[in-house]
Amino acid sequence: MKLKTTLIGASALALIAGAAVADTLTIATVNNGDMIRMQGLTDDFTAKTGHTVEWVTLEENVLRQRVTTDISTKGGAFDIMTIGMYETPIWGKNGWLVPLDDLSAEYNAADILPAMSGGLSYDGTLYAAPFYGESSMIMYRTDLMEKAGLEMPAAPTWSFVREAAAKMTDRANDINGICLRGKAGWGEGGAFITAMSNSFGARWFDMEWNAQFDTKPWKDTLEFFTGMMNESGPAGYATNGFNENLSLFQQGKCGMWIDATVAASFVTNPKDSTVADHVGFALAPDNGLGKRSNWLWAWALAIPAGTQKEAAAKQFIEWATSTGYIELVAANEGWANVPPGARTSLYENPNYKEVPFAQMTLDSILSADPNNSTVEPSPYVGIQFAAIPEFAGIATEVSQEFSAVYAGQQTVDEALAKAQAITNDAMEAAGYR
């Protein structure tokens, strides 16, 4: 790809351009749009450093499995891994990641949004650099909302969302009032339903690490979700994740979509979205209990301990997560398409302030509190996950039971009973109880 000239030369990369040895870096990443865009721009990195890149691009659930297996077994398949706020502190504590405490002054690590650097650190040390940061929010069709005779509040309730979804649904024209994740996986449908459950007063564990799936708030959450999706969601929503719902929304088949704030640039891009001119944004819904249903996440780049290419890997991380990279994307794709949510300076940039979803993204990120995510006290940190090593395995199983409900294969009560047993058995085996 031919790149436009940018200001990136003034960044930290200036001091690494003269690398003595050219390496080939193997990078594992997720198949989201921003990462695909990065792959198209890596000729710029190679031109500046001499290093080349081999990409292993995977669907989200597969990526999590592959990188977790590789790092826990010291497989050495990757020089850089795309991981998030769940894995980073745990793996940093285990000594599985290279600390990123010696990045260059020009990189300006202090510019990383505190919500992101905090979630990607252990004991005050940064172990992964955010490529982009996100919360979740409502993206909706302004034309369909108007046709339904409704006006989206800036901070809506779940009851409003369900009412609006029903009124926007037009089965004859293949328009679903709402598209939400139902796909199994702790970071797919599991992340969505957990964040949603917070606003219903649910939590994964009480203060003694007892599972809470046998409580009314969890039943309310799952019954509300399945009822709304059966009324107004797409057929087969039990297998829809981020990318599937993005495609449906871009094709004009969703009235509303509640998902990662990073999706805003894709649904408003006229190159890809048939409804780009009719998209509005609002905070994720609540139920008046003091907790909204938005999460906090960063897709970040980390270096597994033991790599033989640590210096080159750090050079890539500085390139890909720098202000210079943001300027590179802006020059090629426009400011609306730069990686959001990672740096304070981006939200102070007058060019980016003109982007219609910039402020709502920042407001959503700042309203998410992983240290205080539930109505009742809970013993864990995290909004759409509990930051304990056992969570990924437990929540993957629980999400499979929930997806079976969405697919009509079992009842809400059956799924919650199984989730309760799965979680308590695992926590007892792990020594929490």
C-alpha positions as CSV (number, residue, x, y, z in Angstrom):
1,M,0.0,0.0,0.0
2,K,1.4,3.4,-0.9
3,L,1.4,5.6,2.2
4,K,0.9,9.4,2.4
5,T,3.6,11.4,4.2
6,T,2.9,11.9,7.8
7,L,4.4,13.4,10.9
8,I,5.3,9.9,12.2
9,G,9.0,10.5,11.6
10,A,9.0,12.9,14.5
11,S,7.9,10.2,16.9
12,A,9.9,7.7,18.9
13,L,10.7,5.8,15.7
14,A,13.3,8.3,14.8
15,L,15.7,6.8,17.3
16,I,15.2,3.2,16.1
17,A,15.4,3.7,12.4
18,G,19.0,2.5,12.3
19,A,18.4,-1.0,13.7
20,A,21.5,-3.1,13.1
21,V,19.7,-6.4,12.6
22,A,16.5,-6.9,10.7
23,D,14.1,-9.3,12.3
24,T,10.9,-10.9,11.2
25,L,8.2,-10.6,14.0
26,T,5.3,-13.0,14.3
27,I,2.3,-11.3,15.6
28,A,-1.0,-12.9,16.7
29,T,-4.0,-10.6,16.5
30,V,-7.8,-10.5,16.3
31,N,-9.7,-10.2,13.0
32,N,-11.2,-6.8,14.0
33,G,-11.2,-3.9,11.5
34,D,-8.6,-1.8,13.2
35,M,-6.1,-4.6,13.3
36,I,-6.8,-5.4,9.6
37,R,-6.1,-1.8,8.8
38,M,-2.8,-1.9,10.8
39,Q,-1.7,-4.8,8.7
40,G,-2.1,-2.7,5.6
41,L,0.1,0.0,7.0
42,T,3.0,-2.1,8.3
43,D,5.2,-1.2,5.2
44,D,5.7,2.1,7.1
45,F,7.1,0.2,10.0
46,T,9.4,-1.9,7.8
47,A,10.6,1.2,6.0
48,K,11.6,2.9,9.2
49,T,13.1,-0.1,11.0
50,G,14.0,-2.8,8.5
51,H,12.0,-5.3,10.4
52,T,9.3,-7.3,8.7
53,V,6.1,-8.7,10.1
54,E,4.2,-12.0,9.7
55,W,0.6,-11.8,10.9
56,V,-1.5,-14.6,12.4
57,T,-5.0,-13.2,12.3
58,L,-7.6,-15.1,14.2
59,E,-11.3,-15.0,15.2
60,E,-11.6,-13.7,18.8
61,N,-12.4,-16.9,20.6
62,V,-9.6,-18.7,18.7
63,L,-7.1,-16.0,19.4
64,R,-7.7,-16.2,23.1
65,Q,-7.2,-19.9,23.1
66,R,-4.1,-19.9,20.9
67,V,-2.2,-17.2,22.8
68,T,-3.2,-18.6,26.2
69,T,-2.0,-22.0,25.3
70,D,1.2,-20.7,23.7
71,I,2.2,-18.5,26.6
72,S,1.3,-20.9,29.4
73,T,3.3,-23.7,27.7
74,K,6.1,-21.4,26.7
75,G,5.5,-22.4,23.1
76,G,7.3,-19.4,21.6
77,A,5.1,-19.2,18.5
78,F,4.6,-15.4,18.8
79,D,6.9,-12.4,19.3
80,I,3.9,-10.1,20.0
81,M,0.4,-11.1,21.2
82,T,-2.8,-9.1,21.0
83,I,-4.3,-9.5,24.5
84,G,-6.6,-7.4,26.8
85,M,-7.3,-6.2,30.3
86,Y,-8.2,-9.6,31.6
87,E,-5.0,-11.4,30.7
88,T,-2.4,-8.7,31.1
89,P,-2.3,-8.3,34.9
90,I,-2.5,-12.0,35.5
91,W,0.2,-12.9,33.0
92,G,2.3,-10.0,34.2
93,K,2.1,-11.3,37.7
94,N,3.1,-14.7,36.5
95,G,6.2,-13.3,34.8
96,W,4.9,-14.4,31.4
97,L,5.2,-10.9,29.8
98,V,8.1,-8.5,29.2
99,P,7.6,-5.3,31.2
100,L,7.1,-2.2,29.1
101,D,8.7,0.2,31.6
102,D,11.5,1.4,29.4
103,L,9.7,2.7,26.4
104,S,11.2,5.9,24.9
105,A,10.5,9.4,26.2
106,E,9.1,10.3,22.7
107,Y,6.6,7.5,23.0
108,N,5.1,9.4,26.0
109,A,3.5,6.5,28.0
110,A,2.1,9.1,30.4
111,D,-0.3,10.1,27.6
112,I,-2.1,6.7,27.8
113,L,-5.5,7.2,29.3
114,P,-5.3,6.2,33.0
115,A,-8.3,3.8,32.6
116,M,-6.3,1.9,30.0
117,S,-2.8,2.0,31.6
118,G,-4.3,0.9,34.9
119,G,-6.0,-2.1,33.4
120,L,-2.9,-3.1,31.5
121,S,-0.5,-3.0,34.5
122,Y,0.4,-5.1,37.4
123,D,1.9,-3.7,40.6
124,G,2.3,-0.3,38.8
125,T,4.2,-1.7,35.8
126,L,2.8,-1.6,32.3
127,Y,2.8,-5.0,30.6
128,A,0.8,-4.3,27.4
129,A,0.3,-1.1,25.3
130,P,-3.2,-0.3,24.2
131,F,-3.7,-0.4,20.5
132,Y,-7.2,0.9,21.1
133,G,-9.4,1.2,24.1
134,E,-13.2,0.9,24.3
135,S,-16.3,0.8,26.4
136,S,-19.7,-0.1,24.9
137,M,-22.5,2.1,23.9
138,I,-25.7,2.1,21.8
139,M,-25.4,2.7,18.1
140,Y,-28.8,3.3,16.5
141,R,-30.6,4.2,13.2
142,T,-31.8,7.8,13.6
143,D,-34.2,7.4,10.7
144,L,-35.8,4.3,12.1
145,M,-36.1,5.8,15.6
146,E,-37.8,8.8,14.0
147,K,-40.1,6.6,12.0
148,A,-41.0,4.8,15.3
149,G,-42.0,8.1,16.8
150,L,-39.4,7.9,19.5
151,E,-36.4,10.0,20.6
152,M,-33.3,8.3,22.0
153,P,-32.3,9.7,25.4
154,A,-28.6,10.3,25.9
155,A,-28.7,7.8,28.8
156,P,-31.6,5.4,28.1
157,T,-33.1,2.6,30.3
158,W,-33.4,-1.0,29.2
159,S,-37.2,-0.6,29.2
160,F,-36.9,2.2,26.6
161,V,-34.5,0.1,24.5
162,R,-36.9,-2.9,24.5
163,E,-39.9,-0.7,23.6
164,A,-37.9,1.0,20.8
165,A,-36.6,-2.3,19.5
166,A,-40.1,-3.7,19.2
167,K,-41.3,-0.6,17.3
168,M,-38.3,-0.5,15.0
169,T,-38.6,-4.2,14.0
170,D,-39.9,-4.8,10.5
171,R,-39.7,-8.5,9.7
172,A,-41.1,-8.0,6.2
173,N,-38.1,-5.8,5.3
174,D,-35.6,-7.8,7.3
175,I,-35.0,-5.1,9.8
176,N,-34.4,-6.3,13.4
177,G,-35.0,-3.7,16.1
178,I,-31.9,-4.8,18.0
179,C,-28.8,-6.8,17.4
180,L,-26.8,-8.1,20.4
181,R,-24.1,-10.8,21.0
182,G,-25.3,-14.3,21.8
183,K,-22.2,-16.1,20.7
184,A,-20.6,-18.4,23.2
185,G,-17.2,-17.3,24.6
186,W,-16.3,-15.5,27.8
187,G,-15.3,-12.4,25.8
188,E,-18.1,-12.6,23.2
189,G,-21.6,-13.2,24.4
190,G,-20.4,-13.8,27.9
191,A,-18.9,-10.3,28.1
192,F,-22.1,-8.7,26.9
193,I,-24.5,-10.6,29.3
194,T,-22.2,-10.0,32.2
195,A,-22.0,-6.3,31.6
196,M,-25.8,-6.2,31.1
197,S,-26.3,-8.2,34.3
198,N,-24.5,-5.5,36.4
199,S,-27.3,-3.0,35.5
200,F,-29.9,-5.6,36.7
201,G,-28.2,-5.9,40.1
202,A,-26.5,-9.2,39.4
203,R,-22.9,-10.3,40.1
204,W,-20.9,-13.4,39.5
205,F,-19.8,-14.0,43.1
206,D,-20.7,-12.8,46.6
207,M,-18.0,-11.7,49.0
208,E,-17.3,-15.4,49.9
209,W,-16.8,-16.4,46.3
210,N,-20.2,-18.2,46.1
211,A,-21.8,-18.2,42.7
212,Q,-24.8,-16.0,42.3
213,F,-26.7,-17.5,39.3
214,D,-29.5,-18.7,41.6
215,T,-30.5,-15.1,42.4
216,K,-33.4,-13.1,41.0
217,P,-31.1,-10.4,39.3
218,W,-29.5,-13.1,37.1
219,K,-32.9,-14.6,36.2
220,D,-34.2,-11.1,35.4
221,T,-31.2,-10.4,33.2
222,L,-31.5,-13.6,31.1
223,E,-35.3,-13.5,30.8
224,F,-35.2,-9.9,29.7
225,F,-32.4,-10.5,27.2
226,T,-34.0,-13.6,25.6
227,G,-37.5,-12.0,25.6
228,M,-36.2,-8.9,23.8
229,M,-34.1,-10.8,21.3
230,N,-36.9,-13.2,20.5
231,E,-39.2,-10.3,19.9
232,S,-36.9,-8.0,18.0
233,G,-33.5,-9.7,17.3
234,P,-32.2,-11.5,14.2
235,A,-32.7,-15.1,13.6
236,G,-29.8,-17.2,14.8
237,Y,-28.6,-14.5,17.2
238,A,-27.2,-17.3,19.4
239,T,-24.2,-17.5,17.1
240,N,-23.7,-13.8,16.5
241,G,-20.7,-12.0,17.9
242,F,-19.1,-8.6,17.2
243,N,-18.3,-9.1,13.6
244,E,-21.6,-10.7,12.7
245,N,-23.6,-7.9,14.3
246,L,-21.3,-5.3,12.7
247,S,-22.1,-6.8,9.3
248,L,-25.9,-6.8,10.0
249,F,-25.8,-3.2,11.1
250,Q,-23.8,-2.1,8.1
251,Q,-26.3,-3.8,5.8
252,G,-29.2,-1.9,7.4
253,K,-30.6,-4.9,9.2
254,C,-30.4,-3.5,12.8
255,G,-32.3,-0.7,14.4
256,M,-30.0,-0.7,17.4
257,W,-26.7,-2.4,18.3
258,I,-25.1,-2.2,21.7
259,D,-21.5,-3.1,21.5
260,A,-17.9,-1.9,21.5
261,T,-17.5,1.9,21.0
262,V,-14.7,1.1,18.5
263,A,-17.4,0.0,16.1
264,A,-18.6,3.6,15.6
265,S,-16.0,4.3,12.9
266,F,-17.1,1.3,10.9
267,V,-20.9,1.9,11.0
268,T,-20.4,5.6,10.0
269,N,-17.9,4.8,7.2
270,P,-19.8,5.2,3.9
271,K,-17.3,2.9,2.2
272,D,-18.6,0.0,4.2
273,S,-21.9,1.0,5.8
274,T,-25.2,1.5,3.9
275,V,-26.6,3.5,6.8
276,A,-23.6,5.7,7.5
277,D,-25.6,8.9,7.4
278,H,-28.2,7.7,9.8
279,V,-26.3,6.6,12.9
280,G,-26.7,8.1,16.4
281,F,-25.1,7.2,19.7
282,A,-26.1,6.9,23.3
283,L,-24.8,5.5,26.6
284,A,-25.4,1.8,27.3
285,P,-28.7,1.3,29.1
286,D,-29.3,1.1,32.8
287,N,-32.2,0.1,35.1
288,G,-32.1,2.9,37.6
289,L,-29.9,1.0,40.0
290,G,-26.8,3.1,39.6
291,K,-24.9,0.8,37.2
292,R,-24.9,1.1,33.4
293,S,-24.3,-2.0,31.2
294,N,-21.1,-0.8,29.5
295,W,-17.8,-2.5,29.8
296,L,-14.2,-1.4,29.7
297,W,-11.6,-3.1,27.5
298,A,-8.4,-2.5,25.5
299,W,-7.0,-4.6,22.8
300,A,-3.3,-4.3,23.5
301,L,0.1,-5.5,22.3
302,A,2.3,-7.5,24.6
303,I,5.6,-9.3,24.4
304,P,5.8,-12.9,25.7
305,A,8.8,-13.4,28.0
306,G,11.5,-15.5,26.4
307,T,11.2,-14.1,22.9
308,Q,14.5,-13.8,21.1
309,K,13.3,-10.6,19.4
310,E,12.4,-8.3,22.4
311,A,14.1,-5.2,21.0
312,A,12.4,-5.4,17.6
313,A,9.1,-6.2,19.3
314,K,9.3,-3.1,21.5
315,Q,10.0,-1.1,18.3
316,F,6.8,-2.5,16.8
317,I,4.8,-1.7,19.8
318,E,6.0,1.9,19.9
319,W,5.2,2.2,16.2
320,A,1.7,0.7,16.4
321,T,0.5,2.4,19.6
322,S,2.1,5.9,19.2
323,T,0.6,9.2,18.4
324,G,2.5,9.0,15.1
325,Y,0.5,5.9,14.1
326,I,-2.7,7.8,14.9
327,E,-1.5,10.5,12.5
328,L,-0.6,7.9,9.9
329,V,-4.1,6.5,9.9
330,A,-5.7,10.0,10.0
331,A,-3.7,10.9,6.9
332,N,-4.7,7.8,5.0
333,E,-8.2,7.1,6.3
334,G,-9.5,10.3,8.1
335,W,-9.7,11.2,11.7
336,A,-12.9,9.2,12.3
337,N,-11.0,6.0,11.6
338,V,-8.0,6.3,13.9
339,P,-7.7,3.8,16.8
340,P,-9.7,5.3,19.6
341,G,-9.7,5.3,23.4
342,A,-6.1,4.9,24.2
343,R,-4.5,8.3,24.5
344,T,-5.5,11.5,26.3
345,S,-4.1,13.7,23.6
346,L,-6.4,12.2,21.0
347,Y,-9.4,13.7,22.9
348,E,-7.7,17.0,23.1
349,N,-7.0,17.1,19.4
350,P,-9.3,19.6,17.7
351,N,-9.4,17.4,14.6
352,Y,-10.7,14.5,16.6
353,K,-13.2,16.6,18.5
354,E,-15.1,17.0,15.3
355,V,-15.7,13.3,15.0
356,P,-19.4,12.7,16.0
357,F,-18.8,9.8,18.3
358,A,-15.6,10.9,20.0
359,Q,-17.2,12.5,23.1
360,M,-19.7,9.6,23.6
361,T,-16.8,7.1,23.4
362,L,-14.9,9.0,26.0
363,D,-17.9,9.5,28.2
364,S,-18.6,5.7,28.1
365,I,-15.0,4.9,28.9
366,L,-14.9,7.3,31.8
367,S,-18.2,6.0,33.2
368,A,-16.9,2.4,33.5
369,D,-15.5,1.5,36.9
370,P,-13.9,-1.9,37.1
371,N,-13.3,-1.5,40.8
372,N,-16.9,-0.9,41.6
373,S,-18.9,-2.7,38.8
374,T,-21.8,-4.3,40.7
375,V,-24.8,-3.0,42.8
376,E,-24.0,-5.4,45.6
377,P,-20.4,-5.7,46.8
378,S,-18.3,-8.2,44.9
379,P,-14.8,-9.5,45.6
380,Y,-13.4,-9.1,42.1
381,V,-12.1,-6.4,39.8
382,G,-13.6,-6.2,36.3
383,I,-16.9,-5.3,34.6
384,Q,-17.5,-7.9,31.9
385,F,-15.1,-10.3,33.6
386,A,-13.8,-11.2,37.0
387,A,-10.0,-10.7,37.1
388,I,-9.1,-14.1,38.4
389,P,-7.2,-16.8,36.4
390,E,-10.1,-19.3,36.6
391,F,-12.6,-16.9,35.1
392,A,-12.0,-17.6,31.4
393,G,-12.6,-21.3,31.7
394,I,-15.6,-21.0,33.9
395,A,-17.2,-18.2,31.9
396,T,-16.7,-20.0,28.6
397,E,-18.7,-22.9,29.9
398,V,-21.4,-20.6,31.4
399,S,-21.7,-18.7,28.1
400,Q,-22.2,-22.0,26.3
401,E,-25.2,-22.7,28.5
402,F,-26.6,-19.2,27.9
403,S,-26.2,-19.6,24.2
404,A,-28.2,-22.8,24.4
405,V,-31.0,-20.8,25.9
406,Y,-30.9,-18.3,23.0
407,A,-31.0,-21.2,20.5
408,G,-34.1,-22.6,22.2
409,Q,-32.3,-25.7,23.4
410,Q,-33.0,-25.3,27.1
411,T,-34.8,-23.0,29.5
412,V,-33.4,-20.0,31.5
413,D,-33.9,-21.9,34.7
414,E,-32.0,-24.9,33.4
415,A,-29.1,-22.8,32.2
416,L,-28.8,-20.8,35.5
417,A,-28.8,-24.1,37.5
418,K,-26.0,-25.4,35.3
419,A,-24.1,-22.1,35.6
420,Q,-24.4,-22.2,39.4
421,A,-23.0,-25.7,39.5
422,I,-20.3,-25.2,37.0
423,T,-19.1,-22.0,38.8
424,N,-19.2,-23.4,42.4
425,D,-17.5,-26.6,41.4
426,A,-14.7,-24.8,39.7
427,M,-14.2,-22.3,42.5
428,E,-14.1,-25.1,45.1
429,A,-11.6,-27.0,43.1
430,A,-9.5,-23.9,42.8
431,G,-9.5,-23.4,46.6
432,Y,-11.6,-20.2,46.8
433,R,-14.3,-21.9,48.9
